[in-house]
Structures are given as C-alpha cells and as structure tokens.
Amino acid sequence: MAGTNLIIDCDVHPSASKEHPLDPYVPVAFREALKQGMAAGPGQGYANPFGVDRRDAACNDPQQVALDHLDRYGISYGVLQPPGLGVSLTHNIDMGSALAQAWNEWQIAEWLSVDPRYLGSVCVNTSDPGRAVELIREYGKHPQMKQVIVSGESVDLYGHRRYFPIFAACEEMGLPFAMHPGREGSLRSSTPVGRPSSYFEWHSGIPITYQSHVISMTCEGVFAAFPGLRVVLVEGGVAWLVHTLWRLDKNFKALRSTTPWLKKRPSEYILDHVRLTTQPLEEPDNPEHLAQVFAMIQAERTVCFASDFPHWDFDDPQRAFPKTISPEVLKRIFYDNAAELYGLPTRQEREEIL
C-alpha cells in the first residue's frame, strides 16, 4: 500500500550506545554531578514484561538504522524522538536543562550529521522555561531540527501559563511542540482515579494524558494566544479525539463565558493546531469504522504516519492501514501532512529530487 507513496516517519527512537555515547556531550560543569547521580528522576513504574524493543531490530547505530529502516521501507525522512524527551522530570532543574542540551548536541553529532533524512527534536526542560527558550532558539536554527519534544507526563497541564514562553519560542522559530509518552504516572497516578496495576493497563490508558493536555491547551487559550503554534501528539492513538471534540463543542455552548478568549468553537482550534501520529493506530473489528473516525477528525490534514521503530508495537507502513482508507487520504497521511507541518519539500519537489 505504501509502495506508491513517499513516507515521512514521525516516530523513530534512537538510543545511545558504547559507539554513540551521550557522556561527551554533557556540559563539562555538570559531568561530575551526573556521575554523582544528580540526573535522578521519578521512575515510570510500568515495564513491558517482554521488553520495549523488537527482538529483531535496534536503533543505536544511525548507519544501520538507515539501512534497516529508512532504506527498507522507502522512508524519505525519519523524525527522531530522543531519550532526552523526558528530562523535564529530572529532580534537579539545572541538571535537567544540562541533559536537554546534551541530547540536542548528541542528535546533531551522532545522527543528523550521518544522514540528511534524519530530523531532530529539540529537547527542553519545561521546569526551566527560561533556559528552554534559549535552547529552542539555539538548536531550532539547525536545519534538521524540526520540532520541540517533551514528555506527556508533566508538572502541570500544558495549558498552564508557565509554559507560554516555551510556546512563544516555538512559534517564533516555526517549530511544532510535540509530546511523546514518557513515564506517565511517575509524578502522580496516570489516571484520575487510581494507579494501573500492569503495563497493559498503563499503556492502554495513555490517551487519557493527551486528552487532558488538549482540553487544557484549548480552554486555557494556548491556540488563541499563539495562532502559529502546532502541537504534535505522538503515540497516543486517534479515536479518542472524536468524542473530545464533540464534548468540548457541546459544553462551549453553555460555558463559553468562562473562556472569553475563545472566538470560535474548540473543535476548530484543535483541528487547526493539533496533529496526531498513527502509531499505535486503533484496529476495530470493522475496518470501515476507522475510516469513519478518520473522516470525523479530518485525517487528511491532522494525521501523520509513524512507525515507532524499533519498539514492540512497530507499524510496517505496508500493513498499517486497512483498505477502507482511500489512497488520497493515505498520501496525505504518509507524506503531505508531515511535510507541511515540518516545512519539508512538497511531494512534487521530493519526487523531482528522486
């Protein structure tokens, strides 16, 4: 199915290794603190009993990944989701920001310099907004750095005004603000009413995190205040967005006076500003139901392809979608939506390059 399409993979997970270590990129002033354990943060608490990575794949060698993943599946660009996306949870604020800087330097030196198809994500410590803004402006200038990345787990919902300087910097630099699951439940329960008892429960409930952030950002006026901001929700599924849009719009009719900064329906802000990635994509018994969900969330402009390479629930682009999804929508999902989001060559421009 993907054979006739250009592909942008919005979720590739690089990891450090002996051959590609992080340590040389940690600022000198913080290396001793790192050795002393100052990078400690809350643990996730939920581990996949079968391991997170596929048994037949790894993502710690950029040249090998280019062969095993980009070349194998005909992927034009792969957006890196580095381990540093969770640095905001580091207990020591200065250490968290130092690690963010290190992961940015590591991406540039160890991955982006190896293959122009790799696109980086600027790591920031949201608990240190001033330094986060500096990092966005510094590393956002690199032509292959295409988004700002944070964990879904956060001190506050992302509609909180403490994060507005970060959104302003993202808008200034033309970088989407991306969230990726990262230790949900480490600061408090990952659900509003208690802690899950297994990885299965925890992993299935991740959309709760994204729903909460989207409602917060919409109602608190993030999208009204930053009309140029785009938010990317990675690895959270898509079907949950349907009833979220409906519920927000219904409540807006009676409660709009409590959000005077909203000049249009919440669903309009969300569909204009929020982008979702496909992995892990819901798989209903009736494939036609997924096509209906795609229509409800305007997938032809809001959904981008992601494989989650090399994790256990990796999606092969040849098998990720049922036949009920039209070729026109698939072209948008596989390439065009992400190309517009990240300012990449258009389909026509890319085909001319090839």
N, C-alpha and C positions, 0 to 999 in steps of 0.2 A: 504493500500500500504506500509506503514512504518512498519507494524507489523512484517515483516521478517527482518527488518534492525535494527542494532544498530544506535543510534542517538546522535549526538552532536549538541546542540542548541547554536548557536553563538551570540544570542542576547536576553538576559534576563535583564529586567530593575528593579533592586532593588531600593527601596526608604527608606529614613529614616522615623522613626515614634517615637511616645512617648516611646514605648517599646524598640526601637532600634535607639536612637538619635545620631546625629553627634557631638554635642557640647563637650562631654567628650574627644573627640579625637583631638580637635583643640589644637595646641601648646599653652601652658599657656601664653606665651608672647603676643599672638595675640587674646586672648579671649575678652579682653576689646575693642580692635579695632573692633572685629566682632560685639559686642553689639552696637558700635557707627556707624555701617553701612559702615565700610570700605571694605566690600566684594561686594560693588555695582559694577554692570557691565551693559552693554547695554542690553536692553530687546529684546526679539525676535520680538514682534510686530504682530505676527500672531498666533491666538489661535483657536483651533478647537472648533466650536460652540457647539459640542456635547460632549466635553471632550476628553482627550487623552486616558484614560484608559477604558477598557471594564467595563460594569456595573456589571458583574458577577465575577470579579476577582480583586485581589490586589497583590502587590509584596513588602510588607513591613514586612513580617514575614518569615524568612528563613525556619522554620519547616513546616509552612503551604504551602509555595511555593513548597517545596519538595514533599508534598502530592498532591497538586492540579495540579502541572505541571510536575515535573520530574517523579514521580511515575505513574501518569495518562497516560502519553504518552510514557513511557519506555525510557526516556532520560538518557543516560549514563553520560553526562556532560553538564552543562549549563554555558556559558561564561557570566559573569556579565558586564553590561555596566552601571557603576555607575553615579549618577548625577554629580560627580566631573569631568566628561569628558569636561565640558565647562569652567573650571577655568582659562584657558588662556585668557579669555575675561574680567577677573576682572580688574578694572581700576588700583588698587594698586598692583604693581608687587609682593611685599613681601606677601601681603595678599593672592594673588592668589596661590603662592607657599605653603603657610601655609595650605590653604584649600586642595591643592593637597595631602599634607602629611596626613591631617585629613581623607580624603576619603579613602586613602590607609589603614590607621590604622583601620578605620571603617569596611572596607570589610573583613579584616583579622579577627577581633574580632567578628563581628556580623554575618558574613556569612560563610567565609571559614572554621572557626572552628566548625561550626554546621554540615556540610555535605561535605565529600570529593568530591562530584560531582560538587560542585560549583568551578568555576575557575575565578580568579580575573583579573582585568585590572589595571595596574599601571597608576594613574593619574599624569600628569605633567603640568606645566605651560610653554608653549612654548615661552612665552615672557621673560622667565628667564632660558635660555638654561643651564647655569652652574648648577643651582640648580636642573633643570630637570634631568641632567645627574646623579647627586648624588642620586636622588630618584629612578631612573631606576636601578642603581647599588645596592641600599639598598633593595628595595622591590622586585626587579627582582630575588633575591635569594630565595624568598619564593616559595616552590614547587608548590603551586596552583596559583601563579601569572603568567599568560601565555601570556600577551601582554601589550603594552603601548597604552593608549587610549587618543585621542584628539578630539576636535570638528572639524567639517568640515569648520565652519567659522573660519578664521584666519587672522592675521595681514598681512601676505604675503602668496603667493602661496608656497606650501611646497617644491618646488624645490629650494627655496632661500637658499643661503649658510649659513644663520644664523641658520638654522635647522640642519646642517650637524653634529654638536657634538651630537645631540639627536639621529640621525640615527646611528652614530658610536657606541653609548652606546647600542642601540637596537641590533645591530649586535653583539657586544661584549657579551651581555647577552643572545643572542639567542631568543629575544622577537620580534614578529611582531609589526609593527607600525600600529595601527588601527585608522580609522576615523569613526566618527558617526555624523549624522546631529545634530547640536546644535546651535540654534539661528542664522541660516543663514539669512543674511540681517540685522543683528544688527549693524554691523560696517559700512556697505555701502549697496547698493541695492543687493539683492540676484540674480539679473540678470544684464547683462552688459548694458542694455538699459532702465532701469527704475524699479520701485518697483511694485511688485504684489499688487493687491487690496484686496485679500482674502486668507484665509488659503488654499482653494482649489488650487488656482494658485501657491502659495508658495510651497505647499507640492508636487505638480506635477513637479515643476521645480528643485527639489533637485539634480537630476543627473547632472545639469549644474555645480554644485560645484565640484563633483567628476571628471568630465571630465576635468575641468580646472586644478585640482591638479595633475591628472595622466599625462596630457600633460606636465605640468611644471616639474614634477619629472623626466620624461623621457628625455626631451630635455635639462634640466639643468645637467644631468649626475648623478643623485642620484643612479640609479641602476648600472651604470658603476662603480661608486666610492665605492659602498657598495654591493658587489656581494652576500653577505649572508643575505641581508635585505629582508623581506617580508612585504608587505603592504596589509592591510585588509580594504575593503570598505564596511561598514555596512549600510544597509537600503538605498541603492541608486539604486536598480534595476540592471539589467544586459544587457538589449538590447542595451543601448547607447554605449556600449564598441565596438560593431561591426564596426560601421562607424568611430569611433575614431581610431581604428587600421588601417583601410583602408586608412583613410585620412593622418595619420602620415606616413605610409609607402610610399604613393604616393609622399608626399612632400619631404620625405627624399631623394628621387632620385635626386631632383634638388637642395636641400638645405643642403645636408649633410656636406658641407664645413663649415657651421656655427656651427656645433656641432661635432668638431673633436674627442671628447671623446667617441662618439658612434661608436662602432666597428661592430655592427650588426643592423638589422632593428629594429625600435622602437617597432614593434609588438612582436618581440622575447623577448625584455627586459620585456615588460608588461606581457606577458603570463608566463614568468618565475618568476616574482616578485609580481604580483598583484593577490589578491584573493577577490572574491565578495561573499556577502551573499544573500540568496534568497528572503528575505522579505524586501520590497514588490515586489513580482515577477510579471512581466508583464503577462497579460492574453489576448492574441489575440483571435479574433473570431475563427480563425482556429488553433487548438492546435498544428498542425504539424509545424506551423511557429515558435513556441517556441523551438521545437526540433531542427529546423534548426539553430536558434540563439545559442543554446547550443553547437551545432557542431562547429559553427564559432568561439566561444570563448574557445573551448576546455574545456567545463564544467566538464569533467571527471577529471580534475586536478585543475581547477580555481574556482569552485563554491562550497560553503559550505551552509548547511541548517541553517536557522534562523527563529524563530517564532515571535520575537518582543513581547513576553509576558511581561506585560498584556495589551498591547496597543490596540486601537480600530481596527487596521488592522492586528491583530494577525493571524498567519497561523497555522492551525492544521496540523501536519505532515501527518495525514491520508488523507488530502484533498488538500495539497499544490501543487501537480503536476498532470498534465494531463497524460493519459495513453500512450501518444506518447513518453514519456521519458522512455528509456529502463531500466530494472531492474539493469543492470550492472552500468549504469551511476548513477542511484539513490543511489546505495550502496556507491559509491564514494562521492556523494553529502551529504548524510545523515551522513556519519561517516569518511570514509578514508581520504578525503581531509583535514578535520579539524584535524584529529589525526596526520597527517604528519606535518601540519602547527604548531601545538602546542606541538609536542613531546609527544603525549599521547600513551597509549598502542595500538598496532595494533588490527585489527579486531580479528585475531586469539587469541591474548593474552587476549583481553577483553572477548571473548567467553569462554576461559578457566577459567577466573575469575568467570564468571557467572555459 
